[in-house]
């Protein structure tokens, strides 16, 4: 699913990633832990094609058979939309839209019809226990419900890879635990691959593998 070799990233004179190598299999749930500033989020942004690794190293990045460094910006945007789903600490829902409309947005970007997008969105919201909330706007939902809407949005285009950055960091303990178990249910149901950056030791320990980053490198 993911092959990453020699991933370096600098901002000005500050080197954030210092030669990261990573192999992740299809259907695997991998957690990445480490102190703030270790490079976890930067690595996740590069894996998510939201940023590019520094080009002057012998870098390889293959995701779901896509050769990421070889894609131009337009190709990269299309690849990201169809192959990668994102879950963030803050749900990033648009407040003026309903749960259903928020979930449909990536499908509309992929030029899917309204009927097709809404059918898939309703299926996902039902799977996540939100069938009765599809017409509610984010302000009418609890924090846990908002995050489940964000999860549904990440799944709408049936991506092979889900990237999560502190997904339970803004939730109470019960909602966080429910979300953690949901990831495994999703993996078992849809065979998605998950890479999760987290400070939550319980979530990190549940993963198939826990990787630790220190000073821009994966050490274990």
Order of alpha helices (4+ residues) and beta strands (2+ residues): beta-beta-beta-alpha-beta-beta-alpha-beta-alpha-alpha-alpha-beta-alpha-beta-alpha-beta-beta
